């Protein structure tokens, strides 16, 4: 990569959209999904083996969140980010005006050469902030 290439670190603020702080409770869920995708070497919102962040979060938290999810893989995290930004639909998720929070998961594929799998969640909480379900 050329040294002058950089990541647009603040696409929301540059687009006039409020920054979406990290919702820490969903970080492990996003990381679990990225790890599952890396283990199967396939990018998807959900698969039979990897149920996806909305399903994982709904099983552990209430009330449900509304998820605007982007997933990507690349040789580096920067390449995954660039792939995401090259897609108008994925960029629209990043710029969700009604999303108040975010969660990001990252995992490295156990293959040679390994790829980096990244899951970005932009979140809305129409029924309130989710809390863990006590079982």
N, C-alpha and C positions, 0 to 999 in steps of 0.2 A: 504494500500500500504506500501511496505517496504521503510524505510527511505532512503536506498541507491539508489532507483530508481530515475532517473533524466531524464529530457527532453533533447534531443539532440538539443540545442538551435541554433546551427549554421550548419545545414546540408549542406547548399550551400558552405560555405567557407571550410568546412572539405572535401568536394568533389572537391575542386578547381574551384568552380563556383562563379562568382561575386555575391556579396550580392545584393538583389533586394529591394531597399528602398521602403517605403510605398508611394503609390500614393493616397494622402489624398482625392482627389475628388471622388474616388471610395469606400472609407471606408463606407460612409452612404449607398451605394448601396449594398455592401457585408453584412452590418449589417441588412438591410431591408430583404434580402433573408434569412439570418439566423433566423430572427424573424418570418418570414412567415413559414419556415420549423418547427420551434419550436411550432408554433400555431397549425399546423396540425399533429405534432408528427411523421413526416416522413422525411427520408433523401433522397434527390433527387437533381439533377442538375436543374430540372425544373418540374413543375406540372401545371395543368390547373389553380390552385389558386396561385401558386408561379412561376412566369415566368422565374426566374433565373437571375443571375447577367448580363450575356451578353445582354439579352433582355432589362433589366432595364437600363443598361448603354447606349445601342444603342439609346434608346428613349430620353435620356437626354444629350448625349455627341456626338461630332463629331470631328475628324473621329473615326471610330470604332477601338476598340482594339481587339487583339487576346487573348482570355482567355484560360488559362490552370487551370482548377478549380478542387478543391478537397472539398468534403463535408463529414462531419462525426458527429456522436453524441456519447456521452458517459456519464457515471455518473459524470465525471469530465472532464475538458479541457485536462488534462493529458491523460486520457483514450481515448478521441477522437484523440489526437495526436498520441498515440501508435497504434490505429487502422489504421490510415492513413499510418504510417510508416511501418506497416506490409504488406501493399499492394504494390507490385512492380510498378504497373501502377500509383498509387497515388504518390509514392516516386519519380517516373520519372517526374511528373508534378512539384514537389517541386524543382527538380534539373534542370529544363529547362534552357539550356545554352543561349538561345536567349531572355529570359525574362529579362526585365530591371527594372520592378517595381512589387509591390505586394499590395494587399489589403486584410484585414481580417475582418470578421464579426462574432460576437458571440452573442448567445441568450440563455436564459434559458427557457425550456419548462414549460408551466403553468399546470403541472400535479404533482401527488404525486406517487412515488418520481420523482422529476424533472430530466431531462437530459440536458446536455449542447450541443447545436448545434453550430458547427463552420464551416465557409465557408472560404477557402483559395483561393485567386486568384493570380496566377502568370501571369504577363501581358507582352505582346509585343505590340509595337506601330509602326507597319510598315508604316503607313501613317502620323506619327507625333503624338504628345501628344494631347489627346482628351481635348476639352474645352466644357463648357456647351453650349447647343443650346439655343439661345435666341428666345423666342416666343413672 
